[in-house]
Amino acid sequence: MPSNPPSRLKLLVSRCAHTTVIAMALGTAGALAPTAQAQSYRDTVINERCTKAATNDFAKLAKTPPAGFIPFTCSCVVQEINAQVPVDQARATCKAQAIAKFGKP
């Protein structure tokens, strides 16, 4: 005769529930990882394009931007675009913030 079958049943149910919770957590993490990775890639692309455009703009004007001006501006642009602000508005807002912080180049 099995000793204490209800305890074994509780243990089995507990293990199954635990496994289900772990599987659900891993499934959720797996689903979120590509989204976070895609967001990071998107941010990198926006930052690189912004940096290239700003560098080209300063070169055309034969001016040297203050140290930190372009990284600050482009980081701001990434944040603004992520907040669904239109690109032209993000560019104008961030340029104004950079000028306020670093002075007009």
C-alpha positions as CSV (number, residue, x, y, z in Angstrom):
1,M,0.0,0.0,0.0
2,P,1.5,3.4,-1.0
3,S,2.4,5.6,1.9
4,N,0.6,8.9,2.0
5,P,-0.7,9.2,-1.6
6,P,-2.2,12.6,-1.1
7,S,1.2,14.1,-0.3
8,R,2.7,12.6,-3.5
9,L,-0.2,14.0,-5.5
10,K,0.4,17.5,-4.0
11,L,4.1,17.2,-4.8
12,L,3.3,16.2,-8.3
13,V,0.8,19.1,-8.8
14,S,3.3,21.5,-7.2
15,R,6.1,20.4,-9.5
16,C,3.8,20.7,-12.6
17,A,2.6,24.2,-11.5
18,H,6.2,25.2,-10.9
19,T,7.3,24.0,-14.3
20,T,4.3,25.8,-15.9
21,V,5.3,29.0,-14.3
22,I,8.9,28.7,-15.4
23,A,7.8,27.8,-18.9
24,M,5.5,30.8,-19.0
25,A,8.2,33.1,-17.7
26,L,10.7,31.8,-20.2
27,G,8.2,32.2,-23.0
28,T,7.5,35.8,-22.0
29,A,11.1,36.6,-21.7
30,G,11.8,35.0,-25.1
31,A,9.0,37.1,-26.6
32,L,10.3,40.3,-25.1
33,A,14.0,39.8,-26.0
34,P,13.6,40.3,-29.8
35,T,11.5,43.4,-29.2
36,A,14.1,44.9,-26.9
37,Q,16.8,43.9,-29.3
38,A,14.9,45.5,-32.2
39,Q,14.5,48.7,-30.2
40,S,18.2,48.8,-29.4
41,Y,19.0,48.3,-33.1
42,R,16.5,51.0,-34.1
43,D,18.0,53.4,-31.6
44,T,21.5,52.7,-32.9
45,V,20.4,53.3,-36.5
46,I,18.7,56.6,-35.6
47,N,21.8,57.7,-33.5
48,E,24.2,56.8,-36.4
49,R,22.2,58.7,-39.0
50,C,21.8,61.7,-36.8
51,T,25.5,61.8,-36.0
52,K,26.4,61.5,-39.7
53,A,23.9,64.2,-40.7
54,A,25.1,66.6,-38.0
55,T,28.7,66.0,-38.8
56,N,28.0,66.7,-42.4
57,D,26.1,69.9,-41.6
58,F,29.0,71.2,-39.5
59,A,31.5,70.3,-42.2
60,K,29.4,72.2,-44.8
61,L,29.5,75.2,-42.6
62,A,33.2,74.7,-41.9
63,K,32.6,74.8,-38.2
64,T,33.6,72.5,-35.4
65,P,30.9,71.6,-32.9
66,P,31.6,71.9,-29.2
67,A,32.6,68.7,-27.5
68,G,29.6,66.6,-26.7
69,F,27.2,68.7,-28.9
70,I,26.5,66.0,-31.5
71,P,26.2,63.1,-29.0
72,F,23.9,65.1,-26.8
73,T,21.7,66.2,-29.7
74,C,21.5,62.8,-31.2
75,S,20.7,61.1,-27.9
76,C,17.9,63.6,-27.5
77,V,16.6,62.9,-31.0
78,V,16.5,59.2,-30.3
79,Q,14.4,59.8,-27.1
80,E,12.1,62.2,-28.9
81,I,11.5,59.8,-31.8
82,N,10.8,57.0,-29.3
83,A,8.2,59.3,-27.7
84,Q,6.5,59.4,-31.2
85,V,7.6,63.0,-31.8
86,P,7.9,63.8,-35.6
87,V,11.5,63.8,-36.8
88,D,11.5,67.5,-37.8
89,Q,10.1,68.5,-34.5
90,A,12.6,66.2,-32.6
91,R,15.5,67.7,-34.6
92,A,14.4,71.3,-33.8
93,T,13.7,70.6,-30.1
94,C,17.0,68.8,-29.6
95,K,19.1,71.4,-31.5
96,A,17.6,74.1,-29.3
97,Q,18.4,72.1,-26.2
98,A,22.0,71.5,-27.4
99,I,22.5,75.2,-28.1
100,A,21.1,76.1,-24.7
101,K,23.5,73.7,-23.1
102,F,26.7,74.2,-25.2
103,G,26.2,77.6,-26.8
104,K,25.8,78.3,-30.5
105,P,28.6,76.8,-32.5
